Amino acid sequence: KLENEMTIIRLMPIVTAIVAMILPGIIRAQEFGDVDKGRDFAVRFCANCHAVDERNNASPEPAAPPFKSVADMPSTTRLALTAWLQSSHPTMPNLILSSEEKDDVIAYILHLKDSP
């Protein structure tokens, strides 16, 4: 029994190192969207009406909420943003986003929730 315990103790640093190398990949696989691509998309297609930068809280179009304000709303979740982006709205252009673009924009908006 003592020999088994000693083997386990000797293997712990190796097991810990393997888990430390694998875990970030597993976590990234669970993430969605690319924040940088979402920011680029927002600058190209949304910034004419919305303040898309976390430092700018005044939208060019006063009726269009800043992305940071949207991000900070308690009801803002991935699911809520997905539903919003799949619905047409009379005050917004009818942009048709690919699934990847949608995930990227959502990832960017949710990223703003964490920014100061």
C-alpha positions in Angstrom: 0.0 0.0 0.0 2.8 2.4 0.8 4.4 1.7 -2.5 1.1 2.6 -4.3 0.9 5.8 -2.4 4.5 6.8 -3.2 3.8 6.1 -6.9 0.7 8.3 -6.8 2.7 11.1 -5.0 5.4 10.9 -7.7 2.9 11.0 -10.5 0.9 14.0 -9.2 3.2 16.7 -10.7 3.0 15.0 -14.1 -0.8 14.7 -13.9 -1.1 18.3 -12.8 1.1 19.4 -15.7 -1.0 17.5 -18.2 -4.3 18.9 -16.8 -2.8 22.4 -16.9 -1.9 21.9 -20.6 -5.3 20.4 -21.7 -7.7 22.5 -19.6 -7.3 25.8 -21.5 -8.2 24.0 -24.8 -11.3 22.5 -23.2 -12.4 25.9 -21.9 -11.8 27.6 -25.3 -13.8 24.8 -27.0 -16.8 25.9 -24.8 -16.4 29.5 -25.8 -18.2 31.0 -28.7 -17.5 33.8 -31.1 -14.4 35.9 -31.6 -14.4 39.2 -29.7 -11.9 40.9 -32.1 -13.9 39.8 -35.2 -17.1 41.0 -33.4 -15.5 44.4 -32.7 -14.4 44.7 -36.3 -17.9 43.8 -37.5 -19.5 46.3 -35.1 -17.2 49.1 -36.3 -17.9 48.4 -40.0 -21.7 47.8 -39.8 -23.1 49.1 -36.4 -21.0 52.2 -35.6 -23.0 54.5 -37.9 -25.8 54.3 -35.3 -24.4 52.8 -32.1 -21.5 53.6 -29.9 -19.6 50.3 -30.2 -16.5 51.1 -28.2 -16.6 50.6 -24.4 -15.1 54.1 -23.9 -17.8 55.9 -26.0 -21.2 56.1 -24.4 -22.8 58.5 -26.9 -24.2 56.9 -30.0 -24.2 58.9 -33.3 -28.0 58.1 -33.5 -29.5 59.1 -30.1 -32.2 56.4 -30.3 -29.6 53.6 -30.7 -28.2 52.4 -27.4 -24.5 52.2 -26.9 -23.2 48.6 -27.0 -21.8 49.0 -23.5 -25.3 50.0 -22.2 -26.8 46.9 -23.9 -24.0 44.7 -22.4 -24.6 46.1 -18.9 -28.4 45.4 -18.9 -29.2 42.5 -16.5 -31.3 40.9 -19.2 -28.4 40.7 -21.7 -27.4 37.1 -22.2 -26.2 35.1 -25.2 -29.7 33.8 -25.7 -31.3 37.3 -25.5 -28.8 38.8 -28.0 -29.3 35.8 -30.4 -33.1 36.3 -30.4 -32.6 40.1 -30.8 -30.3 39.7 -33.8 -32.6 37.2 -35.5 -35.6 39.5 -35.2 -36.2 42.4 -37.6 -36.7 45.8 -36.0 -38.2 48.8 -37.7 -35.5 51.1 -36.4 -32.6 48.9 -37.6 -31.4 47.9 -41.0 -32.3 44.4 -41.9 -28.8 43.0 -41.7 -28.5 39.2 -42.3 -25.6 37.9 -40.3 -24.0 34.5 -40.7 -24.0 32.3 -37.6 -20.3 33.1 -37.2 -20.8 36.8 -37.5 -23.7 36.6 -35.0 -21.6 34.7 -32.5 -18.7 37.2 -33.0 -20.9 40.2 -32.4 -22.5 38.6 -29.4 -19.1 37.7 -28.0 -18.0 41.3 -28.4 -21.1 42.7 -26.7 -20.8 40.3 -23.8 -17.1 41.1 -23.5 -18.1 44.7 -22.9 -20.1 43.6 -19.8 -16.7 42.9 -18.2 -15.0 46.1 -19.2 -14.9 49.2 -16.9 
